[in-house]
Amino acid sequence: MTEQTNLTLVSGDNSSQSSAASAMTIEMIEHGIDSHPRCACGRPTTAAVHDGIMWVECTLLSQPVEGRFRRAMASAGSYFHYRDALGELAA
């Protein structure tokens, strides 16, 4: 896992400070995906937010799974898929 940093996502504000923060956030996301573009399973990685934390993870982890048996299998197999925290989102 990499060191977590505070990310700031700002919308609706045109100030130079929010533009710089947004650009930095986008750069961190792009760097995270560029450094690990694919999971070991062959699927691409994507940025996702879970509980206020920005992650770069296998796209399989973001897909909804129906049925108890399939959810159990997905949960057991999720350990083997790529997931790395980029940092917390600032409120």
PyMOL Python script that loads the backbone (N, CA, C, O; Angstrom):
from pymol import cmd

cmd.read_pdbstr("""\
ATOM      1  N   MET A   1       0.840  -1.179   0.000  1.00  0.00           N
ATOM      2  CA  MET A   1       0.000   0.000   0.000  1.00  0.00           C
ATOM      3  C   MET A   1       0.886   1.243   0.000  1.00  0.00           C
ATOM      4  O   MET A   1       1.979   1.247   0.566  1.00  0.00           O
ATOM      5  N   THR A   2       0.400   2.272  -0.633  1.00  0.00           N
ATOM      6  CA  THR A   2       1.144   3.522  -0.664  1.00  0.00           C
ATOM      7  C   THR A   2       0.737   4.394   0.506  1.00  0.00           C
ATOM      8  O   THR A   2      -0.265   4.134   1.172  1.00  0.00           O
ATOM      9  N   GLU A   3       1.518   5.424   0.749  1.00  0.00           N
ATOM     10  CA  GLU A   3       1.206   6.367   1.808  1.00  0.00           C
ATOM     11  C   GLU A   3      -0.050   7.145   1.443  1.00  0.00           C
ATOM     12  O   GLU A   3      -0.177   7.625   0.316  1.00  0.00           O
ATOM     13  N   GLN A   4      -0.980   7.273   2.387  1.00  0.00           N
ATOM     14  CA  GLN A   4      -2.212   7.986   2.110  1.00  0.00           C
ATOM     15  C   GLN A   4      -2.006   9.479   2.275  1.00  0.00           C
ATOM     16  O   GLN A   4      -1.280   9.919   3.166  1.00  0.00           O
ATOM     17  N   THR A   5      -2.641  10.249   1.422  1.00  0.00           N
ATOM     18  CA  THR A   5      -2.611  11.701   1.496  1.00  0.00           C
ATOM     19  C   THR A   5      -4.036  12.221   1.470  1.00  0.00           C
ATOM     20  O   THR A   5      -4.965  11.500   1.107  1.00  0.00           O
ATOM     21  N   ASN A   6      -4.200  13.475   1.858  1.00  0.00           N
ATOM     22  CA  ASN A   6      -5.519  14.093   1.796  1.00  0.00           C
ATOM     23  C   ASN A   6      -5.760  14.620   0.402  1.00  0.00           C
ATOM     24  O   ASN A   6      -4.964  15.401  -0.117  1.00  0.00           O
ATOM     25  N   LEU A   7      -6.853  14.199  -0.210  1.00  0.00           N
ATOM     26  CA  LEU A   7      -7.247  14.677  -1.524  1.00  0.00           C
ATOM     27  C   LEU A   7      -8.353  15.696  -1.337  1.00  0.00           C
ATOM     28  O   LEU A   7      -9.163  15.564  -0.420  1.00  0.00           O
ATOM     29  N   THR A   8      -8.401  16.691  -2.172  1.00  0.00           N
ATOM     30  CA  THR A   8      -9.453  17.682  -2.111  1.00  0.00           C
ATOM     31  C   THR A   8     -10.164  17.714  -3.445  1.00  0.00           C
ATOM     32  O   THR A   8      -9.554  18.029  -4.467  1.00  0.00           O
ATOM     33  N   LEU A   9     -11.433  17.396  -3.449  1.00  0.00           N
ATOM     34  CA  LEU A   9     -12.249  17.502  -4.651  1.00  0.00           C
ATOM     35  C   LEU A   9     -13.193  18.665  -4.450  1.00  0.00           C
ATOM     36  O   LEU A   9     -14.024  18.640  -3.542  1.00  0.00           O
ATOM     37  N   VAL A  10     -13.079  19.687  -5.283  1.00  0.00           N
ATOM     38  CA  VAL A  10     -13.879  20.886  -5.148  1.00  0.00           C
ATOM     39  C   VAL A  10     -14.669  21.075  -6.427  1.00  0.00           C
ATOM     40  O   VAL A  10     -14.117  20.956  -7.521  1.00  0.00           O
ATOM     41  N   SER A  11     -15.949  21.367  -6.304  1.00  0.00           N
ATOM     42  CA  SER A  11     -16.752  21.610  -7.498  1.00  0.00           C
ATOM     43  C   SER A  11     -17.525  22.908  -7.329  1.00  0.00           C
ATOM     44  O   SER A  11     -17.886  23.294  -6.218  1.00  0.00           O
ATOM     45  N   GLY A  12     -17.770  23.569  -8.442  1.00  0.00           N
ATOM     46  CA  GLY A  12     -18.572  24.768  -8.421  1.00  0.00           C
ATOM     47  C   GLY A  12     -17.827  26.031  -8.033  1.00  0.00           C
ATOM     48  O   GLY A  12     -18.441  27.095  -7.953  1.00  0.00           O
ATOM     49  N   ASP A  13     -16.547  25.954  -7.793  1.00  0.00           N
ATOM     50  CA  ASP A  13     -15.770  27.125  -7.405  1.00  0.00           C
ATOM     51  C   ASP A  13     -14.709  27.351  -8.467  1.00  0.00           C
ATOM     52  O   ASP A  13     -13.964  26.427  -8.793  1.00  0.00           O
ATOM     53  N   ASN A  14     -14.621  28.546  -9.011  1.00  0.00           N
ATOM     54  CA  ASN A  14     -13.687  28.828 -10.090  1.00  0.00           C
ATOM     55  C   ASN A  14     -12.393  29.460  -9.618  1.00  0.00           C
ATOM     56  O   ASN A  14     -11.621  29.946 -10.445  1.00  0.00           O
ATOM     57  N   SER A  15     -12.126  29.474  -8.325  1.00  0.00           N
ATOM     58  CA  SER A  15     -10.903  30.101  -7.833  1.00  0.00           C
ATOM     59  C   SER A  15      -9.681  29.297  -8.261  1.00  0.00           C
ATOM     60  O   SER A  15      -9.770  28.101  -8.537  1.00  0.00           O
ATOM     61  N   SER A  16      -8.549  29.974  -8.311  1.00  0.00           N
ATOM     62  CA  SER A  16      -7.312  29.306  -8.721  1.00  0.00           C
ATOM     63  C   SER A  16      -6.892  28.236  -7.725  1.00  0.00           C
ATOM     64  O   SER A  16      -6.264  27.245  -8.098  1.00  0.00           O
ATOM     65  N   GLN A  17      -7.241  28.437  -6.454  1.00  0.00           N
ATOM     66  CA  GLN A  17      -6.891  27.440  -5.432  1.00  0.00           C
ATOM     67  C   GLN A  17      -7.648  26.135  -5.673  1.00  0.00           C
ATOM     68  O   GLN A  17      -7.062  25.056  -5.586  1.00  0.00           O
ATOM     69  N   SER A  18      -8.937  26.223  -5.974  1.00  0.00           N
ATOM     70  CA  SER A  18      -9.704  25.003  -6.205  1.00  0.00           C
ATOM     71  C   SER A  18      -9.280  24.344  -7.514  1.00  0.00           C
ATOM     72  O   SER A  18      -9.301  23.118  -7.623  1.00  0.00           O
ATOM     73  N   SER A  19      -8.897  25.140  -8.502  1.00  0.00           N
ATOM     74  CA  SER A  19      -8.414  24.580  -9.761  1.00  0.00           C
ATOM     75  C   SER A  19      -7.116  23.819  -9.544  1.00  0.00           C
ATOM     76  O   SER A  19      -6.923  22.742 -10.106  1.00  0.00           O
ATOM     77  N   ALA A  20      -6.234  24.371  -8.735  1.00  0.00           N
ATOM     78  CA  ALA A  20      -4.968  23.704  -8.443  1.00  0.00           C
ATOM     79  C   ALA A  20      -5.205  22.417  -7.660  1.00  0.00           C
ATOM     80  O   ALA A  20      -4.559  21.402  -7.918  1.00  0.00           O
ATOM     81  N   ALA A  21      -6.134  22.462  -6.700  1.00  0.00           N
ATOM     82  CA  ALA A  21      -6.442  21.263  -5.910  1.00  0.00           C
ATOM     83  C   ALA A  21      -7.066  20.190  -6.787  1.00  0.00           C
ATOM     84  O   ALA A  21      -6.734  19.012  -6.659  1.00  0.00           O
ATOM     85  N   SER A  22      -7.975  20.591  -7.684  1.00  0.00           N
ATOM     86  CA  SER A  22      -8.602  19.630  -8.593  1.00  0.00           C
ATOM     87  C   SER A  22      -7.578  19.023  -9.542  1.00  0.00           C
ATOM     88  O   SER A  22      -7.600  17.820  -9.805  1.00  0.00           O
ATOM     89  N   ALA A  23      -6.684  19.858 -10.053  1.00  0.00           N
ATOM     90  CA  ALA A  23      -5.644  19.358 -10.957  1.00  0.00           C
ATOM     91  C   ALA A  23      -4.733  18.375 -10.242  1.00  0.00           C
ATOM     92  O   ALA A  23      -4.338  17.361 -10.817  1.00  0.00           O
ATOM     93  N   MET A  24      -4.395  18.673  -8.977  1.00  0.00           N
ATOM     94  CA  MET A  24      -3.531  17.779  -8.205  1.00  0.00           C
ATOM     95  C   MET A  24      -4.236  16.446  -7.949  1.00  0.00           C
ATOM     96  O   MET A  24      -3.615  15.387  -8.026  1.00  0.00           O
ATOM     97  N   THR A  25      -5.537  16.502  -7.643  1.00  0.00           N
ATOM     98  CA  THR A  25      -6.309  15.288  -7.402  1.00  0.00           C
ATOM     99  C   THR A  25      -6.370  14.439  -8.665  1.00  0.00           C
ATOM    100  O   THR A  25      -6.165  13.227  -8.613  1.00  0.00           O
ATOM    101  N   ILE A  26      -6.651  15.072  -9.794  1.00  0.00           N
ATOM    102  CA  ILE A  26      -6.710  14.346 -11.059  1.00  0.00           C
ATOM    103  C   ILE A  26      -5.362  13.724 -11.382  1.00  0.00           C
ATOM    104  O   ILE A  26      -5.294  12.592 -11.860  1.00  0.00           O
ATOM    105  N   GLU A  27      -4.289  14.462 -11.121  1.00  0.00           N
ATOM    106  CA  GLU A  27      -2.941  13.934 -11.377  1.00  0.00           C
ATOM    107  C   GLU A  27      -2.646  12.718 -10.509  1.00  0.00           C
ATOM    108  O   GLU A  27      -2.039  11.755 -10.978  1.00  0.00           O
ATOM    109  N   MET A  28      -3.072  12.754  -9.238  1.00  0.00           N
ATOM    110  CA  MET A  28      -2.846  11.608  -8.347  1.00  0.00           C
ATOM    111  C   MET A  28      -3.630  10.385  -8.823  1.00  0.00           C
ATOM    112  O   MET A  28      -3.128   9.263  -8.764  1.00  0.00           O
ATOM    113  N   ILE A  29      -4.856  10.601  -9.292  1.00  0.00           N
ATOM    114  CA  ILE A  29      -5.667   9.488  -9.795  1.00  0.00           C
ATOM    115  C   ILE A  29      -5.020   8.900 -11.043  1.00  0.00           C
ATOM    116  O   ILE A  29      -4.882   7.683 -11.167  1.00  0.00           O
ATOM    117  N   GLU A  30      -4.625   9.772 -11.962  1.00  0.00           N
ATOM    118  CA  GLU A  30      -3.989   9.292 -13.196  1.00  0.00           C
ATOM    119  C   GLU A  30      -2.688   8.547 -12.895  1.00  0.00           C
ATOM    120  O   GLU A  30      -2.403   7.520 -13.512  1.00  0.00           O
ATOM    121  N   HIS A  31      -1.899   9.061 -11.950  1.00  0.00           N
ATOM    122  CA  HIS A  31      -0.645   8.389 -11.591  1.00  0.00           C
ATOM    123  C   HIS A  31      -0.932   7.014 -10.988  1.00  0.00           C
ATOM    124  O   HIS A  31      -0.233   6.045 -11.284  1.00  0.00           O
ATOM    125  N   GLY A  32      -1.962   6.931 -10.141  1.00  0.00           N
ATOM    126  CA  GLY A  32      -2.323   5.650  -9.536  1.00  0.00           C
ATOM    127  C   GLY A  32      -2.746   4.625 -10.565  1.00  0.00           C
ATOM    128  O   GLY A  32      -2.361   3.459 -10.476  1.00  0.00           O
ATOM    129  N   ILE A  33      -3.540   5.047 -11.547  1.00  0.00           N
ATOM    130  CA  ILE A  33      -3.997   4.127 -12.591  1.00  0.00           C
ATOM    131  C   ILE A  33      -2.858   3.804 -13.554  1.00  0.00           C
ATOM    132  O   ILE A  33      -2.719   2.660 -13.985  1.00  0.00           O
ATOM    133  N   ASP A  34      -2.036   4.810 -13.898  1.00  0.00           N
ATOM    134  CA  ASP A  34      -0.909   4.572 -14.807  1.00  0.00           C
ATOM    135  C   ASP A  34       0.124   3.630 -14.196  1.00  0.00           C
ATOM    136  O   ASP A  34       0.739   2.837 -14.910  1.00  0.00           O
ATOM    137  N   SER A  35       0.318   3.709 -12.885  1.00  0.00           N
ATOM    138  CA  SER A  35       1.318   2.849 -12.244  1.00  0.00           C
ATOM    139  C   SER A  35       0.850   1.398 -12.147  1.00  0.00           C
ATOM    140  O   SER A  35       1.673   0.488 -12.042  1.00  0.00           O
ATOM    141  N   HIS A  36      -0.449   1.179 -12.182  1.00  0.00           N
ATOM    142  CA  HIS A  36      -0.998  -0.182 -12.132  1.00  0.00           C
ATOM    143  C   HIS A  36      -2.251  -0.237 -13.000  1.00  0.00           C
ATOM    144  O   HIS A  36      -3.360  -0.271 -12.466  1.00  0.00           O
ATOM    145  N   PRO A  37      -2.103  -0.248 -14.336  1.00  0.00           N
ATOM    146  CA  PRO A  37      -3.265  -0.161 -15.221  1.00  0.00           C
ATOM    147  C   PRO A  37      -4.140  -1.412 -15.256  1.00  0.00           C
ATOM    148  O   PRO A  37      -5.313  -1.325 -15.620  1.00  0.00           O
ATOM    149  N   ARG A  38      -3.599  -2.567 -14.888  1.00  0.00           N
ATOM    150  CA  ARG A  38      -4.373  -3.808 -14.935  1.00  0.00           C
ATOM    151  C   ARG A  38      -4.168  -4.615 -13.657  1.00  0.00           C
ATOM    152  O   ARG A  38      -3.101  -4.594 -13.043  1.00  0.00           O
ATOM    153  N   CYS A  39      -5.211  -5.315 -13.286  1.00  0.00           N
ATOM    154  CA  CYS A  39      -5.164  -6.249 -12.164  1.00  0.00           C
ATOM    155  C   CYS A  39      -4.506  -7.539 -12.647  1.00  0.00           C
ATOM    156  O   CYS A  39      -4.351  -7.743 -13.851  1.00  0.00           O
ATOM    157  N   ALA A  40      -4.128  -8.387 -11.737  1.00  0.00           N
ATOM    158  CA  ALA A  40      -3.545  -9.683 -12.092  1.00  0.00           C
ATOM    159  C   ALA A  40      -4.543 -10.554 -12.864  1.00  0.00           C
ATOM    160  O   ALA A  40      -4.141 -11.452 -13.605  1.00  0.00           O
ATOM    161  N   CYS A  41      -5.838 -10.290 -12.692  1.00  0.00           N
ATOM    162  CA  CYS A  41      -6.865 -11.067 -13.405  1.00  0.00           C
ATOM    163  C   CYS A  41      -7.019 -10.600 -14.852  1.00  0.00           C
ATOM    164  O   CYS A  41      -7.722 -11.243 -15.633  1.00  0.00           O
ATOM    165  N   GLY A  42      -6.371  -9.487 -15.222  1.00  0.00           N
ATOM    166  CA  GLY A  42      -6.425  -8.984 -16.586  1.00  0.00           C
ATOM    167  C   GLY A  42      -7.400  -7.838 -16.794  1.00  0.00           C
ATOM    168  O   GLY A  42      -7.387  -7.205 -17.849  1.00  0.00           O
ATOM    169  N   ARG A  43      -8.238  -7.561 -15.819  1.00  0.00           N
ATOM    170  CA  ARG A  43      -9.188  -6.452 -15.944  1.00  0.00           C
ATOM    171  C   ARG A  43      -8.488  -5.120 -15.669  1.00  0.00           C
ATOM    172  O   ARG A  43      -7.496  -5.079 -14.940  1.00  0.00           O
ATOM    173  N   PRO A  44      -9.000  -4.032 -16.248  1.00  0.00           N
ATOM    174  CA  PRO A  44      -8.401  -2.721 -15.996  1.00  0.00           C
ATOM    175  C   PRO A  44      -8.709  -2.233 -14.582  1.00  0.00           C
ATOM    176  O   PRO A  44      -9.644  -2.715 -13.942  1.00  0.00           O
ATOM    177  N   THR A  45      -7.918  -1.278 -14.100  1.00  0.00           N
ATOM    178  CA  THR A  45      -8.184  -0.658 -12.806  1.00  0.00           C
ATOM    179  C   THR A  45      -8.908   0.660 -13.030  1.00  0.00           C
ATOM    180  O   THR A  45      -8.849   1.241 -14.114  1.00  0.00           O
ATOM    181  N   THR A  46      -9.591   1.122 -11.991  1.00  0.00           N
ATOM    182  CA  THR A  46     -10.338   2.368 -12.052  1.00  0.00           C
ATOM    183  C   THR A  46     -10.300   3.047 -10.688  1.00  0.00           C
ATOM    184  O   THR A  46     -10.003   2.406  -9.680  1.00  0.00           O
ATOM    185  N   ALA A  47     -10.596   4.333 -10.656  1.00  0.00           N
ATOM    186  CA  ALA A  47     -10.677   5.065  -9.393  1.00  0.00           C
ATOM    187  C   ALA A  47     -12.074   4.892  -8.816  1.00  0.00           C
ATOM    188  O   ALA A  47     -13.064   4.934  -9.546  1.00  0.00           O
ATOM    189  N   ALA A  48     -12.151   4.699  -7.502  1.00  0.00           N
ATOM    190  CA  ALA A  48     -13.436   4.539  -6.821  1.00  0.00           C
ATOM    191  C   ALA A  48     -13.329   5.151  -5.431  1.00  0.00           C
ATOM    192  O   ALA A  48     -12.246   5.200  -4.848  1.00  0.00           O
ATOM    193  N   VAL A  49     -14.453   5.616  -4.906  1.00  0.00           N
ATOM    194  CA  VAL A  49     -14.504   6.177  -3.554  1.00  0.00           C
ATOM    195  C   VAL A  49     -15.348   5.262  -2.689  1.00  0.00           C
ATOM    196  O   VAL A  49     -16.488   4.945  -3.028  1.00  0.00           O
ATOM    197  N   HIS A  50     -14.774   4.838  -1.560  1.00  0.00           N
ATOM    198  CA  HIS A  50     -15.479   4.016  -0.579  1.00  0.00           C
ATOM    199  C   HIS A  50     -15.246   4.626   0.793  1.00  0.00           C
ATOM    200  O   HIS A  50     -14.104   4.729   1.241  1.00  0.00           O
ATOM    201  N   ASP A  51     -16.320   5.031   1.463  1.00  0.00           N
ATOM    202  CA  ASP A  51     -16.253   5.594   2.814  1.00  0.00           C
ATOM    203  C   ASP A  51     -15.288   6.770   2.911  1.00  0.00           C
ATOM    204  O   ASP A  51     -14.537   6.877   3.880  1.00  0.00           O
ATOM    205  N   GLY A  52     -15.301   7.648   1.921  1.00  0.00           N
ATOM    206  CA  GLY A  52     -14.478   8.856   1.961  1.00  0.00           C
ATOM    207  C   GLY A  52     -13.026   8.650   1.595  1.00  0.00           C
ATOM    208  O   GLY A  52     -12.221   9.568   1.756  1.00  0.00           O
ATOM    209  N   ILE A  53     -12.666   7.483   1.111  1.00  0.00           N
ATOM    210  CA  ILE A  53     -11.287   7.196   0.712  1.00  0.00           C
ATOM    211  C   ILE A  53     -11.262   6.884  -0.786  1.00  0.00           C
ATOM    212  O   ILE A  53     -12.061   6.085  -1.276  1.00  0.00           O
ATOM    213  N   MET A  54     -10.335   7.526  -1.507  1.00  0.00           N
ATOM    214  CA  MET A  54     -10.169   7.295  -2.938  1.00  0.00           C
ATOM    215  C   MET A  54      -9.266   6.089  -3.129  1.00  0.00           C
ATOM    216  O   MET A  54      -8.178   6.024  -2.557  1.00  0.00           O
ATOM    217  N   TRP A  55      -9.720   5.133  -3.935  1.00  0.00           N
ATOM    218  CA  TRP A  55      -8.985   3.905  -4.211  1.00  0.00           C
ATOM    219  C   TRP A  55      -8.736   3.755  -5.711  1.00  0.00           C
ATOM    220  O   TRP A  55      -9.516   4.249  -6.525  1.00  0.00           O
ATOM    221  N   VAL A  56      -7.666   3.083  -6.066  1.00  0.00           N
ATOM    222  CA  VAL A  56      -7.476   2.557  -7.416  1.00  0.00           C
ATOM    223  C   VAL A  56      -7.648   1.053  -7.247  1.00  0.00           C
ATOM    224  O   VAL A  56      -6.920   0.419  -6.483  1.00  0.00           O
ATOM    225  N   GLU A  57      -8.622   0.483  -7.969  1.00  0.00           N
ATOM    226  CA  GLU A  57      -8.945  -0.922  -7.751  1.00  0.00           C
ATOM    227  C   GLU A  57      -9.358  -1.597  -9.048  1.00  0.00           C
ATOM    228  O   GLU A  57      -9.683  -0.938 -10.036  1.00  0.00           O
ATOM    229  N   CYS A  58      -9.339  -2.905  -9.024  1.00  0.00           N
ATOM    230  CA  CYS A  58      -9.800  -3.720 -10.146  1.00  0.00           C
ATOM    231  C   CYS A  58     -11.275  -3.408 -10.400  1.00  0.00           C
ATOM    232  O   CYS A  58     -12.057  -3.274  -9.459  1.00  0.00           O
ATOM    233  N   THR A  59     -11.648  -3.293 -11.670  1.00  0.00           N
ATOM    234  CA  THR A  59     -13.039  -2.971 -11.993  1.00  0.00           C
ATOM    235  C   THR A  59     -14.007  -4.053 -11.522  1.00  0.00           C
ATOM    236  O   THR A  59     -15.191  -3.776 -11.331  1.00  0.00           O
ATOM    237  N   LEU A  60     -13.531  -5.261 -11.335  1.00  0.00           N
ATOM    238  CA  LEU A  60     -14.382  -6.346 -10.849  1.00  0.00           C
ATOM    239  C   LEU A  60     -14.911  -6.051  -9.438  1.00  0.00           C
ATOM    240  O   LEU A  60     -16.016  -6.468  -9.091  1.00  0.00           O
ATOM    241  N   LEU A  61     -14.127  -5.336  -8.630  1.00  0.00           N
ATOM    242  CA  LEU A  61     -14.534  -5.042  -7.259  1.00  0.00           C
ATOM    243  C   LEU A  61     -15.680  -4.043  -7.190  1.00  0.00           C
ATOM    244  O   LEU A  61     -16.371  -3.977  -6.173  1.00  0.00           O
ATOM    245  N   SER A  62     -15.897  -3.269  -8.240  1.00  0.00           N
ATOM    246  CA  SER A  62     -16.957  -2.254  -8.254  1.00  0.00           C
ATOM    247  C   SER A  62     -18.256  -2.762  -8.865  1.00  0.00           C
ATOM    248  O   SER A  62     -19.262  -2.054  -8.847  1.00  0.00           O
ATOM    249  N   GLN A  63     -18.250  -3.963  -9.399  1.00  0.00           N
ATOM    250  CA  GLN A  63     -19.448  -4.491 -10.046  1.00  0.00           C
ATOM    251  C   GLN A  63     -20.383  -5.116  -9.018  1.00  0.00           C
ATOM    252  O   GLN A  63     -19.935  -5.825  -8.117  1.00  0.00           O
ATOM    253  N   PRO A  64     -21.692  -4.854  -9.153  1.00  0.00           N
ATOM    254  CA  PRO A  64     -22.641  -5.478  -8.224  1.00  0.00           C
ATOM    255  C   PRO A  64     -22.739  -6.977  -8.481  1.00  0.00           C
ATOM    256  O   PRO A  64     -22.667  -7.433  -9.623  1.00  0.00           O
ATOM    257  N   VAL A  65     -22.903  -7.726  -7.411  1.00  0.00           N
ATOM    258  CA  VAL A  65     -23.003  -9.191  -7.511  1.00  0.00           C
ATOM    259  C   VAL A  65     -24.331  -9.613  -6.882  1.00  0.00           C
ATOM    260  O   VAL A  65     -24.636  -9.235  -5.751  1.00  0.00           O
ATOM    261  N   GLU A  66     -25.111 -10.391  -7.615  1.00  0.00           N
ATOM    262  CA  GLU A  66     -26.405 -10.853  -7.123  1.00  0.00           C
ATOM    263  C   GLU A  66     -26.323 -12.312  -6.697  1.00  0.00           C
ATOM    264  O   GLU A  66     -25.573 -13.102  -7.269  1.00  0.00           O
ATOM    265  N   GLY A  67     -27.090 -12.644  -5.703  1.00  0.00           N
ATOM    266  CA  GLY A  67     -27.139 -14.016  -5.207  1.00  0.00           C
ATOM    267  C   GLY A  67     -26.158 -14.238  -4.065  1.00  0.00           C
ATOM    268  O   GLY A  67     -25.033 -13.739  -4.095  1.00  0.00           O
ATOM    269  N   ARG A  68     -26.590 -14.985  -3.066  1.00  0.00           N
ATOM    270  CA  ARG A  68     -25.744 -15.222  -1.889  1.00  0.00           C
ATOM    271  C   ARG A  68     -24.462 -15.968  -2.219  1.00  0.00           C
ATOM    272  O   ARG A  68     -23.385 -15.598  -1.753  1.00  0.00           O
ATOM    273  N   PHE A  69     -24.579 -17.014  -3.020  1.00  0.00           N
ATOM    274  CA  PHE A  69     -23.398 -17.810  -3.347  1.00  0.00           C
ATOM    275  C   PHE A  69     -22.384 -16.974  -4.130  1.00  0.00           C
ATOM    276  O   PHE A  69     -21.191 -17.007  -3.831  1.00  0.00           O
ATOM    277  N   ARG A  70     -22.854 -16.226  -5.130  1.00  0.00           N
ATOM    278  CA  ARG A  70     -21.952 -15.395  -5.934  1.00  0.00           C
ATOM    279  C   ARG A  70     -21.313 -14.289  -5.101  1.00  0.00           C
ATOM    280  O   ARG A  70     -20.144 -13.963  -5.307  1.00  0.00           O
ATOM    281  N   ARG A  71     -22.078 -13.695  -4.144  1.00  0.00           N
ATOM    282  CA  ARG A  71     -21.505 -12.676  -3.261  1.00  0.00           C
ATOM    283  C   ARG A  71     -20.418 -13.268  -2.375  1.00  0.00           C
ATOM    284  O   ARG A  71     -19.381 -12.645  -2.150  1.00  0.00           O
ATOM    285  N   ALA A  72     -20.661 -14.472  -1.876  1.00  0.00           N
ATOM    286  CA  ALA A  72     -19.665 -15.142  -1.029  1.00  0.00           C
ATOM    287  C   ALA A  72     -18.396 -15.427  -1.830  1.00  0.00           C
ATOM    288  O   ALA A  72     -17.287 -15.217  -1.338  1.00  0.00           O
ATOM    289  N   MET A  73     -18.561 -15.901  -3.055  1.00  0.00           N
ATOM    290  CA  MET A  73     -17.390 -16.188  -3.900  1.00  0.00           C
ATOM    291  C   MET A  73     -16.639 -14.907  -4.256  1.00  0.00           C
ATOM    292  O   MET A  73     -15.409 -14.890  -4.254  1.00  0.00           O
ATOM    293  N   ALA A  74     -17.367 -13.840  -4.560  1.00  0.00           N
ATOM    294  CA  ALA A  74     -16.742 -12.558  -4.888  1.00  0.00           C
ATOM    295  C   ALA A  74     -15.993 -12.005  -3.681  1.00  0.00           C
ATOM    296  O   ALA A  74     -14.899 -11.457  -3.819  1.00  0.00           O
ATOM    297  N   SER A  75     -16.580 -12.148  -2.510  1.00  0.00           N
ATOM    298  CA  SER A  75     -15.928 -11.666  -1.289  1.00  0.00           C
ATOM    299  C   SER A  75     -14.654 -12.445  -1.001  1.00  0.00           C
ATOM    300  O   SER A  75     -13.633 -11.861  -0.639  1.00  0.00           O
ATOM    301  N   ALA A  76     -14.712 -13.760  -1.159  1.00  0.00           N
ATOM    302  CA  ALA A  76     -13.534 -14.596  -0.918  1.00  0.00           C
ATOM    303  C   ALA A  76     -12.438 -14.310  -1.937  1.00  0.00           C
ATOM    304  O   ALA A  76     -11.257 -14.339  -1.592  1.00  0.00           O
ATOM    305  N   GLY A  77     -12.805 -14.038  -3.169  1.00  0.00           N
ATOM    306  CA  GLY A  77     -11.820 -13.796  -4.224  1.00  0.00           C
ATOM    307  C   GLY A  77     -11.321 -12.373  -4.307  1.00  0.00           C
ATOM    308  O   GLY A  77     -10.349 -12.104  -5.012  1.00  0.00           O
ATOM    309  N   SER A  78     -11.968 -11.442  -3.597  1.00  0.00           N
ATOM    310  CA  SER A  78     -11.577 -10.031  -3.694  1.00  0.00           C
ATOM    311  C   SER A  78     -10.159  -9.785  -3.155  1.00  0.00           C
ATOM    312  O   SER A  78      -9.516  -8.804  -3.529  1.00  0.00           O
ATOM    313  N   TYR A  79      -9.683 -10.658  -2.295  1.00  0.00           N
ATOM    314  CA  TYR A  79      -8.329 -10.522  -1.745  1.00  0.00           C
ATOM    315  C   TYR A  79      -7.272 -10.566  -2.847  1.00  0.00           C
ATOM    316  O   TYR A  79      -6.219  -9.943  -2.707  1.00  0.00           O
ATOM    317  N   PHE A  80      -7.520 -11.265  -3.906  1.00  0.00           N
ATOM    318  CA  PHE A  80      -6.533 -11.449  -4.961  1.00  0.00           C
ATOM    319  C   PHE A  80      -6.564 -10.354  -6.025  1.00  0.00           C
ATOM    320  O   PHE A  80      -5.699 -10.322  -6.901  1.00  0.00           O
ATOM    321  N   HIS A  81      -7.541  -9.463  -5.961  1.00  0.00           N
ATOM    322  CA  HIS A  81      -7.647  -8.380  -6.936  1.00  0.00           C
ATOM    323  C   HIS A  81      -6.946  -7.129  -6.411  1.00  0.00           C
ATOM    324  O   HIS A  81      -6.888  -6.892  -5.205  1.00  0.00           O
ATOM    325  N   TYR A  82      -6.416  -6.333  -7.344  1.00  0.00           N
ATOM    326  CA  TYR A  82      -5.639  -5.150  -6.985  1.00  0.00           C
ATOM    327  C   TYR A  82      -6.526  -4.073  -6.365  1.00  0.00           C
ATOM    328  O   TYR A  82      -7.612  -3.785  -6.868  1.00  0.00           O
ATOM    329  N   ARG A  83      -6.047  -3.477  -5.256  1.00  0.00           N
ATOM    330  CA  ARG A  83      -6.730  -2.363  -4.607  1.00  0.00           C
ATOM    331  C   ARG A  83      -5.695  -1.592  -3.809  1.00  0.00           C
ATOM    332  O   ARG A  83      -4.997  -2.163  -2.972  1.00  0.00           O
ATOM    333  N   ASP A  84      -5.597  -0.280  -4.072  1.00  0.00           N
ATOM    334  CA  ASP A  84      -4.624   0.554  -3.388  1.00  0.00           C
ATOM    335  C   ASP A  84      -5.259   1.898  -3.038  1.00  0.00           C
ATOM    336  O   ASP A  84      -5.892   2.526  -3.887  1.00  0.00           O
ATOM    337  N   ALA A  85      -5.095   2.333  -1.811  1.00  0.00           N
ATOM    338  CA  ALA A  85      -5.684   3.603  -1.359  1.00  0.00           C
ATOM    339  C   ALA A  85      -4.810   4.766  -1.825  1.00  0.00           C
ATOM    340  O   ALA A  85      -3.591   4.745  -1.659  1.00  0.00           O
ATOM    341  N   LEU A  86      -5.447   5.777  -2.407  1.00  0.00           N
ATOM    342  CA  LEU A  86      -4.758   7.000  -2.788  1.00  0.00           C
ATOM    343  C   LEU A  86      -4.784   8.018  -1.666  1.00  0.00           C
ATOM    344  O   LEU A  86      -3.827   8.775  -1.502  1.00  0.00           O
ATOM    345  N   GLY A  87      -5.841   8.054  -0.903  1.00  0.00           N
ATOM    346  CA  GLY A  87      -5.945   8.994   0.217  1.00  0.00           C
ATOM    347  C   GLY A  87      -7.381   9.329   0.548  1.00  0.00           C
ATOM    348  O   GLY A  87      -8.309   8.923  -0.152  1.00  0.00           O
ATOM    349  N   GLU A  88      -7.553  10.080   1.632  1.00  0.00           N
ATOM    350  CA  GLU A  88      -8.883  10.488   2.082  1.00  0.00           C
ATOM    351  C   GLU A  88      -9.319  11.729   1.314  1.00  0.00           C
ATOM    352  O   GLU A  88      -8.503  12.565   0.928  1.00  0.00           O
ATOM    353  N   LEU A  89     -10.619  11.822   1.105  1.00  0.00           N
ATOM    354  CA  LEU A  89     -11.181  13.011   0.468  1.00  0.00           C
ATOM    355  C   LEU A  89     -11.473  14.039   1.557  1.00  0.00           C
ATOM    356  O   LEU A  89     -12.114  13.722   2.558  1.00  0.00           O
ATOM    357  N   ALA A  90     -11.012  15.246   1.364  1.00  0.00           N
ATOM    358  CA  ALA A  90     -11.264  16.313   2.327  1.00  0.00           C
ATOM    359  C   ALA A  90     -12.692  16.789   2.168  1.00  0.00           C
ATOM    360  O   ALA A  90     -13.210  16.885   1.055  1.00  0.00           O
ATOM    361  N   ALA A  91     -13.318  17.083   3.284  1.00  0.00           N
ATOM    362  CA  ALA A  91     -14.724  17.539   3.243  1.00  0.00           C
ATOM    363  C   ALA A  91     -14.827  18.994   2.897  1.00  0.00           C
ATOM    364  O   ALA A  91     -15.930  19.534   2.821  1.00  0.00           O
TER     365      ALA A  91
END
""", "prot")
cmd.dss("prot")
cmd.show_as("cartoon", "prot")
cmd.util.cbc("prot")
cmd.orient("prot")
